[in-house]
Amino acid sequence: MFYLCNYSSQIGLITLASQQNKLVGAWIEGEKYFGHILNTPTEEKPNLPIFNSTKKWLDDYFLGKKPDLSQLELAPNGTPFRHLVWEILCEIPYGNVTTYGDIAKQIAIKTNKSSMSSQAVGGAVGHNPISIIIPCHRVIGTKGNLTGYAGGIDKKIQLLQIEGVDTAQFFIPSKGTAL
């Protein structure tokens, strides 16, 4: 059973999902993979402890504070590869960005491979079920392009600006541009 709760934010409605008192989902309304892990019955339970702590975390985040990930019990559902990518995402400091290529290089090192595909990393980043909290919005293309955010590029820009990132240095590529 998954439990759900909605959170209103300055970037739109965010649906939170929990299972066994751990956060398994946080999707921005209209997100490309919205609720893709919810494969069993759901029930609205807005006052669960995990939701209360997540709402407090999000309140702090949207106020421009730097809430600590360790305050929340996260349990994203995904393959070992995706988990490795999401762990790296959690290491990107607040107010900083990295590239898909840099993450691919880190994964190649961690898995003892000569190289790793940036596109494979992009797929794992895009399927992150805990948006904002696992900061996939902090990943940009190698040439400074703002691409690949399942919640929408406009939301990615807003989130980076909340963190004090000067988004004027980046550009939005046309469709079909590589990561």
Backbone as CSV, one residue per row, in Angstrom:
resi,resn,N_x,N_y,N_z,CA_x,CA_y,CA_z,C_x,C_y,C_z
1,MET,0.843,-1.183,0.000,0.000,0.000,0.000,0.886,1.244,0.000
2,PHE,0.555,2.171,-0.869,1.218,3.461,-0.909,0.287,4.493,-0.295
3,TYR,0.878,5.404,0.477,0.118,6.508,1.043,0.527,7.774,0.317
4,LEU,-0.455,8.652,0.101,-0.228,9.870,-0.669,-0.585,11.106,0.132
5,CYS,0.037,12.203,-0.270,-0.198,13.498,0.340,0.164,14.548,-0.704
6,ASN,-0.561,15.649,-0.737,-0.227,16.732,-1.653,0.414,17.884,-0.893
7,TYR,1.335,18.550,-1.556,2.042,19.698,-0.994,1.993,20.813,-2.027
8,SER,1.477,21.975,-1.630,1.429,23.132,-2.536,2.719,23.918,-2.423
9,SER,3.340,24.182,-3.559,4.597,24.929,-3.569,4.528,26.041,-4.602
10,GLN,5.545,26.877,-4.605,5.603,27.975,-5.563,5.848,27.497,-6.985
11,ILE,6.213,26.236,-7.168,6.378,25.714,-8.533,5.223,24.792,-8.925
12,GLY,4.223,24.679,-8.064,3.057,23.855,-8.352,2.838,22.776,-7.303
13,LEU,1.804,22.010,-7.523,1.437,20.944,-6.603,2.445,19.802,-6.698
14,ILE,2.867,19.305,-5.539,3.789,18.173,-5.476,3.066,17.048,-4.760
15,THR,3.025,15.878,-5.378,2.424,14.702,-4.764,3.525,13.897,-4.102
16,LEU,3.347,13.632,-2.814,4.289,12.829,-2.048,3.722,11.429,-1.898
17,ALA,4.589,10.430,-1.932,4.166,9.037,-1.739,5.084,8.382,-0.717
18,SER,4.480,7.563,0.141,5.280,6.828,1.124,4.855,5.373,1.126
19,GLN,5.771,4.566,1.621,5.518,3.153,1.841,6.377,2.755,3.033
20,GLN,5.773,2.128,4.008,6.467,1.704,5.229,7.198,2.873,5.894
21,ASN,6.518,4.006,5.963,7.001,5.240,6.594,8.308,5.774,6.008
22,LYS,8.531,5.489,4.714,9.671,6.052,3.995,9.148,6.755,2.755
23,LEU,9.813,7.822,2.371,9.408,8.570,1.188,9.866,7.824,-0.059
24,VAL,8.923,7.495,-0.932,9.245,6.782,-2.166,8.968,7.613,-3.411
25,GLY,8.258,8.731,-3.228,7.955,9.554,-4.382,7.679,10.995,-4.013
26,ALA,8.067,11.890,-4.916,7.738,13.317,-4.833,7.713,13.814,-6.268
27,TRP,6.511,13.981,-6.794,6.366,14.345,-8.202,5.685,15.694,-8.338
28,ILE,6.256,16.514,-9.200,5.660,17.802,-9.523,4.508,17.534,-10.483
29,GLU,3.393,18.210,-10.254,2.223,18.019,-11.112,2.619,18.164,-12.586
30,GLY,2.220,17.180,-13.387,2.524,17.181,-14.811,3.865,16.579,-15.159
31,GLU,4.598,16.104,-14.173,5.913,15.506,-14.408,5.784,14.301,-15.339
32,LYS,6.778,14.122,-16.180,6.741,13.082,-17.205,6.461,11.687,-16.650
33,TYR,7.105,11.312,-15.560,6.922,9.969,-15.003,6.105,10.010,-13.712
34,PHE,5.145,10.892,-13.655,4.330,11.103,-12.462,3.741,9.781,-11.965
35,GLY,4.076,9.427,-10.740,3.494,8.253,-10.096,3.815,6.921,-10.734
36,HIS,4.875,6.827,-11.520,5.152,5.602,-12.275,5.429,4.378,-11.402
37,ILE,5.729,4.566,-10.137,6.006,3.417,-9.260,4.771,2.945,-8.500
38,LEU,3.691,3.680,-8.601,2.487,3.366,-7.819,1.721,2.224,-8.478
39,ASN,2.123,1.012,-8.170,1.531,-0.167,-8.815,0.638,-0.972,-7.884
40,THR,0.348,-0.442,-6.709,-0.578,-1.084,-5.768,-1.575,-0.019,-5.310
41,PRO,-2.599,-0.406,-4.572,-3.586,0.589,-4.124,-2.939,1.731,-3.344
42,THR,-3.567,2.904,-3.429,-3.091,4.083,-2.711,-4.181,4.607,-1.789
43,GLU,-3.753,5.337,-0.785,-4.690,5.945,0.157,-4.122,7.296,0.590
44,GLU,-4.983,8.314,0.646,-4.566,9.630,1.132,-4.385,9.569,2.643
45,LYS,-3.213,9.957,3.120,-2.920,10.034,4.564,-1.951,11.191,4.773
46,PRO,-2.459,12.408,4.778,-1.587,13.584,4.785,-0.798,13.836,6.063
47,ASN,-1.139,13.193,7.161,-0.462,13.499,8.422,0.490,12.415,8.920
48,LEU,0.968,11.572,8.034,1.960,10.587,8.437,3.258,11.307,8.834
49,PRO,4.009,10.773,9.766,5.267,11.412,10.173,6.216,11.692,9.002
50,ILE,6.336,10.767,8.044,7.234,11.000,6.915,6.754,12.180,6.076
51,PHE,5.448,12.345,5.943,4.929,13.486,5.181,5.141,14.791,5.945
52,ASN,4.952,14.766,7.252,5.170,15.978,8.042,6.627,16.425,7.955
53,SER,7.561,15.488,8.052,8.978,15.863,7.959,9.341,16.283,6.533
54,THR,8.724,15.665,5.527,8.992,16.051,4.133,8.440,17.439,3.848
55,LYS,7.237,17.730,4.330,6.663,19.068,4.129,7.528,20.128,4.806
56,LYS,8.050,19.843,5.990,8.943,20.775,6.678,10.218,20.959,5.860
57,TRP,10.770,19.862,5.338,11.965,19.930,4.495,11.694,20.819,3.276
58,LEU,10.556,20.592,2.609,10.210,21.392,1.428,9.966,22.850,1.796
59,ASP,9.306,23.106,2.928,9.110,24.490,3.389,10.464,25.191,3.499
60,ASP,11.408,24.539,4.164,12.744,25.114,4.332,13.418,25.327,2.982
61,TYR,13.316,24.344,2.107,13.930,24.453,0.781,13.381,25.674,0.033
62,PHE,12.063,25.807,-0.007,11.469,26.906,-0.771,11.676,28.270,-0.112
63,LEU,12.085,28.272,1.147,12.456,29.523,1.818,13.917,29.878,1.568
64,GLY,14.616,29.043,0.782,16.008,29.310,0.453,16.984,28.786,1.480
65,LYS,16.492,27.996,2.407,17.387,27.370,3.378,18.017,26.149,2.698
66,LYS,18.922,25.518,3.372,19.605,24.350,2.802,19.307,23.127,3.662
67,PRO,18.098,22.585,3.540,17.765,21.433,4.393,18.641,20.225,4.071
68,ASP,18.902,19.458,5.094,19.784,18.294,4.992,18.983,17.054,4.600
69,LEU,19.499,16.317,3.626,18.830,15.087,3.183,18.703,14.053,4.295
70,SER,19.609,14.091,5.246,19.577,13.096,6.320,18.354,13.240,7.220
71,GLN,17.606,14.332,7.068,16.387,14.537,7.852,15.250,13.631,7.382
72,LEU,15.392,13.059,6.195,14.312,12.269,5.603,14.747,10.833,5.350
73,GLU,13.801,9.910,5.512,14.053,8.514,5.149,13.568,8.313,3.723
74,LEU,14.522,8.195,2.803,14.205,8.034,1.391,14.342,6.577,0.988
75,ALA,13.411,6.119,0.158,13.461,4.745,-0.344,12.983,4.717,-1.795
76,PRO,13.746,5.369,-2.697,13.336,5.342,-4.100,13.437,3.939,-4.668
77,ASN,12.491,3.585,-5.505,12.454,2.269,-6.112,13.112,2.338,-7.487
78,GLY,14.150,1.527,-7.679,14.820,1.532,-8.970,15.891,0.462,-9.045
79,THR,16.491,0.360,-10.191,17.548,-0.619,-10.429,18.814,-0.205,-9.675
80,PRO,19.754,-1.133,-9.504,21.028,-0.758,-8.867,21.734,0.390,-9.605
81,PHE,21.675,0.400,-10.925,22.290,1.489,-11.685,21.630,2.823,-11.345
82,ARG,20.311,2.846,-11.342,19.613,4.092,-11.006,19.951,4.535,-9.587
83,HIS,20.019,3.594,-8.656,20.371,3.954,-7.280,21.761,4.582,-7.214
84,LEU,22.686,4.063,-7.999,24.029,4.627,-8.027,23.989,6.071,-8.538
85,VAL,23.229,6.303,-9.587,23.079,7.665,-10.126,22.433,8.568,-9.075
86,TRP,21.374,8.101,-8.434,20.675,8.932,-7.442,21.559,9.240,-6.237
87,GLU,22.421,8.303,-5.861,23.368,8.574,-4.764,24.312,9.706,-5.149
88,ILE,24.764,9.702,-6.385,25.642,10.771,-6.863,24.883,12.097,-6.894
89,LEU,23.619,12.073,-7.307,22.816,13.295,-7.307,22.766,13.901,-5.909
90,CYS,22.621,13.055,-4.909,22.526,13.529,-3.520,23.823,14.159,-3.026
91,GLU,24.910,13.929,-3.729,26.199,14.501,-3.353,26.452,15.866,-4.001
92,ILE,25.586,16.277,-4.926,25.769,17.587,-5.576,25.376,18.656,-4.562
93,PRO,26.302,19.533,-4.207,25.978,20.540,-3.189,24.868,21.501,-3.625
94,TYR,24.117,21.942,-2.656,23.076,22.951,-2.848,23.691,24.152,-3.584
95,GLY,23.006,24.636,-4.611,23.471,25.804,-5.342,24.555,25.522,-6.355
96,ASN,24.837,24.261,-6.623,25.846,23.870,-7.611,25.195,22.992,-8.663
97,VAL,25.876,22.864,-9.788,25.408,21.976,-10.848,26.560,21.074,-11.270
98,THR,26.196,19.986,-11.910,27.165,19.091,-12.535,26.578,18.661,-13.870
99,THR,27.335,17.919,-14.639,26.847,17.495,-15.950,26.573,15.992,-15.981
100,TYR,25.781,15.610,-16.950,25.521,14.185,-17.166,26.844,13.468,-17.434
101,GLY,27.716,14.112,-18.186,29.016,13.524,-18.501,29.872,13.318,-17.261
102,ASP,29.855,14.282,-16.350,30.631,14.135,-15.113,30.103,12.982,-14.265
103,ILE,28.788,12.852,-14.212,28.200,11.733,-13.470,28.582,10.411,-14.138
104,ALA,28.552,10.381,-15.467,28.932,9.161,-16.200,30.378,8.777,-15.872
105,LYS,31.265,9.762,-15.791,32.665,9.479,-15.438,32.761,8.920,-14.023
106,GLN,32.011,9.484,-13.086,32.029,8.982,-11.704,31.543,7.536,-11.637
107,ILE,30.491,7.247,-12.393,29.949,5.886,-12.384,30.931,4.907,-13.013
108,ALA,31.586,5.318,-14.087,32.587,4.447,-14.712,33.671,4.090,-13.699
109,ILE,34.113,5.063,-12.936,35.140,4.806,-11.915,34.599,3.859,-10.846
110,LYS,33.397,4.139,-10.355,32.824,3.321,-9.276,32.539,1.888,-9.707
111,THR,32.286,1.680,-10.995,31.948,0.344,-11.486,33.106,-0.319,-12.234
112,ASN,34.282,0.306,-12.185,35.479,-0.226,-12.849,35.271,-0.452,-14.344
113,LYS,34.626,0.513,-14.995,34.434,0.444,-16.446,35.260,1.542,-17.094
114,SER,35.601,1.352,-18.346,36.406,2.357,-19.040,35.595,3.613,-19.355
115,SER,34.280,3.456,-19.521,33.423,4.613,-19.788,31.974,4.257,-19.442
116,MET,31.156,5.283,-19.418,29.725,5.106,-19.152,28.984,6.098,-20.038
117,SER,27.843,5.710,-20.522,27.033,6.536,-21.408,26.328,7.666,-20.648
118,SER,26.497,8.885,-21.147,25.772,10.021,-20.577,24.267,9.853,-20.763
119,GLN,23.873,9.222,-21.866,22.457,8.999,-22.115,21.865,8.036,-21.088
120,ALA,22.621,7.012,-20.702,22.146,6.086,-19.669,21.979,6.831,-18.350
121,VAL,22.919,7.701,-18.042,22.811,8.528,-16.839,21.575,9.412,-16.943
122,GLY,21.363,10.012,-18.102,20.191,10.871,-18.309,18.891,10.128,-18.072
123,GLY,18.827,8.867,-18.502,17.628,8.064,-18.261,17.392,7.831,-16.788
124,ALA,18.462,7.549,-16.054,18.333,7.328,-14.608,17.954,8.620,-13.892
125,VAL,18.562,9.734,-14.304,18.229,11.028,-13.706,16.755,11.340,-13.962
126,GLY,16.307,11.120,-15.186,14.926,11.413,-15.561,13.894,10.574,-14.827
127,HIS,14.277,9.381,-14.409,13.356,8.496,-13.700,13.461,8.620,-12.173
128,ASN,14.154,9.640,-11.698,14.243,9.896,-10.270,12.827,10.107,-9.719
129,PRO,12.368,9.250,-8.818,10.997,9.389,-8.321,10.837,10.398,-7.181
130,ILE,11.940,10.973,-6.704,11.836,11.897,-5.569,12.413,13.249,-5.994
131,SER,11.664,13.929,-6.868,12.098,15.215,-7.406,12.380,16.221,-6.305
132,ILE,13.271,17.122,-6.598,13.731,18.212,-5.739,14.610,17.682,-4.614
133,ILE,14.104,16.723,-3.845,14.827,16.213,-2.683,16.072,15.443,-3.128
134,ILE,15.913,14.536,-4.080,17.069,13.967,-4.784,17.257,14.917,-5.961
135,PRO,18.266,15.789,-5.886,18.322,16.991,-6.734,18.727,16.785,-8.198
136,CYS,17.848,16.160,-8.959,18.126,15.947,-10.377,18.107,17.258,-11.170
137,HIS,17.505,18.302,-10.609,17.484,19.603,-11.284,18.875,20.236,-11.347
138,ARG,19.828,19.713,-10.595,21.197,20.253,-10.569,22.083,19.666,-11.662
139,VAL,21.502,18.892,-12.576,22.285,18.273,-13.645,21.988,18.993,-14.957
140,ILE,23.055,19.385,-15.635,22.920,20.106,-16.900,23.721,19.378,-17.980
141,GLY,23.510,19.794,-19.209,24.272,19.231,-20.317,25.717,19.703,-20.286
142,THR,26.578,18.985,-20.965,28.018,19.254,-20.958,28.360,20.667,-21.426
143,LYS,27.604,21.196,-22.356,27.893,22.530,-22.899,27.075,23.627,-22.204
144,GLY,26.538,23.318,-21.029,25.787,24.320,-20.278,24.326,24.418,-20.675
145,ASN,23.821,23.391,-21.333,22.418,23.433,-21.736,21.517,22.874,-20.627
146,LEU,20.393,23.542,-20.440,19.389,23.102,-19.478,18.478,22.121,-20.187
147,THR,18.669,20.879,-19.913,17.934,19.842,-20.621,17.567,18.723,-19.667
148,GLY,16.608,17.913,-20.050,16.352,16.665,-19.370,15.680,16.719,-18.027
149,TYR,14.796,17.671,-17.764,14.110,17.677,-16.480,12.665,17.229,-16.675
150,ALA,12.305,16.096,-16.068,10.969,15.518,-16.257,9.858,16.446,-15.778
151,GLY,10.174,17.351,-14.858,9.187,18.313,-14.364,9.023,19.518,-15.263
152,GLY,9.882,19.644,-16.260,9.834,20.775,-17.181,11.008,21.717,-16.954
153,ILE,11.546,22.247,-18.033,12.707,23.137,-17.948,12.380,24.383,-17.128
154,ASP,11.155,24.890,-17.228,10.787,26.076,-16.441,10.908,25.809,-14.943
155,LYS,10.532,24.620,-14.516,10.645,24.252,-13.097,12.113,24.082,-12.705
156,LYS,12.903,23.509,-13.598,14.336,23.339,-13.339,14.980,24.702,-13.104
157,ILE,14.648,25.660,-13.945,15.188,27.013,-13.813,14.764,27.620,-12.479
158,GLN,13.488,27.486,-12.116,13.005,28.029,-10.849,13.750,27.414,-9.660
159,LEU,13.944,26.107,-9.682,14.628,25.432,-8.579,16.081,25.890,-8.469
160,LEU,16.758,26.015,-9.593,18.138,26.491,-9.563,18.204,27.929,-9.050
161,GLN,17.241,28.750,-9.436,17.219,30.134,-8.963,16.948,30.212,-7.461
162,ILE,16.091,29.340,-6.935,15.858,29.279,-5.493,17.182,29.027,-4.771
163,GLU,18.036,28.212,-5.385,19.329,27.864,-4.791,20.408,28.910,-5.063
164,GLY,20.027,29.990,-5.756,20.979,31.068,-6.003,21.872,30.861,-7.204
165,VAL,21.538,29.923,-8.067,22.327,29.673,-9.273,21.964,30.708,-10.331
166,ASP,22.970,31.310,-10.948,22.752,32.258,-12.034,22.429,31.465,-13.300
167,THR,21.150,31.363,-13.615,20.730,30.543,-14.756,20.946,31.235,-16.099
168,ALA,21.324,32.501,-16.079,21.592,33.215,-17.332,22.800,32.634,-18.063
169,GLN,23.648,31.914,-17.342,24.839,31.318,-17.953,24.519,30.070,-18.779
170,PHE,23.310,29.567,-18.647,22.906,28.353,-19.347,21.994,28.689,-20.514
171,PHE,21.771,27.721,-21.390,20.835,27.932,-22.477,19.926,26.724,-22.620
172,ILE,18.781,26.948,-23.243,17.816,25.877,-23.481,18.009,25.421,-24.923
173,PRO,18.458,24.185,-25.101,18.722,23.693,-26.456,17.419,23.389,-27.203
174,SER,17.544,23.341,-28.511,16.408,22.918,-29.313,16.258,21.418,-29.169
175,LYS,15.087,20.899,-29.508,14.844,19.458,-29.396,15.857,18.697,-30.246
176,GLY,16.292,17.544,-29.682,17.208,16.703,-30.408,18.672,16.962,-30.081
177,THR,18.936,18.003,-29.279,20.318,18.291,-28.894,20.772,17.275,-27.869
178,ALA,21.961,16.783,-28.019,22.492,15.748,-27.104,22.811,16.337,-25.736
179,LEU,22.891,15.437,-24.737,23.246,15.826,-23.389,24.690,16.257,-23.391
